[in-house]
């Protein structure tokens, strides 16, 4: 029996060929992204680009595609290994990196479709800008507590984009403060990939925002409309240009983890920093990064530190990095 024979009964050989030739970028490899990646790998997607900036923690295991042996490892690299075990013919490009306006073209360029599985609004707005400018469809997904949302954004003039719907949204509760059920994230991931498959196959995709409430096993379709004053639709891609970025020199906390990230301002000297810290303790070279105490220093100026709270994280930066 052919690997995709039962799938081809529904989508046909031509449909399977479209899937095999597709390239999908997944931004964020937590509960949503790690499962969506697995589903697409099993479906036969030709190439997956995996982007995530975080490490695996014990608290991730109840809902994410990892096991105990993976704790402490970069999510992107672990998912890459797992997917190759699922499908040896799959081409995977893994980036243990933070997607921002300086590298979006490098990381997302060439993708036929982008899956937004991130945990912060700034990155979502950036993906929206990139995809509208490059005329690439993307599927937004989010889950918190017992609720979740999925919406497919296509490069059509009459269709609402992410900025049209969420421009005035503010960061609210996170997985860490509100909790999240694995049944919620799994349901949302399945719905996201279902929309992704429709797009890859060239099928019609709903224009509604999908809402799911696990507590009542309830699905709803919410009508959304394009904002005539939307800057992105007018060709003003402020997030892609870095003009709307708020993360420069700002401490960013990862959803559902005890990791904090800061991108050091211009003038950061990676080699000099490594040399300086080696005098204060053990430094472990990772190639494109190095470990020092409870932090990882990257060549591009990102510093990821594990801390119990923001105060402890800021104390680390102040003590070992400076202002």
Secondary structure, DSSP 8 states (H G I E B T S, - for coil): --TTHHHHHHHHHHHHHHHHT-EEEEE--SHHHHHHHHHHHHHT-SEEEEEE--B--GGGTTTSS--GGGTTSBHHHHHHHHHHHH-TT-EEEEEES---TTTHHHHHTT-SEEEE--S-HHHHHHHHHHHHHHT-EEEEEEEEBTEEEEEEE-S-TTS--HHHHHTT------HHHH-B-HHHHHHHHHHHHHHHHHHHHT-----SEEEEEGGGTEEEEE-----TT-TTTTT--TTTTTSS---BT--EE-TTSSEEEEE--TT--HHHHHHHHHTTS-EEE-SSEEEETTEEEETTSEEEEE-SSHHHHHHHHHHHT--
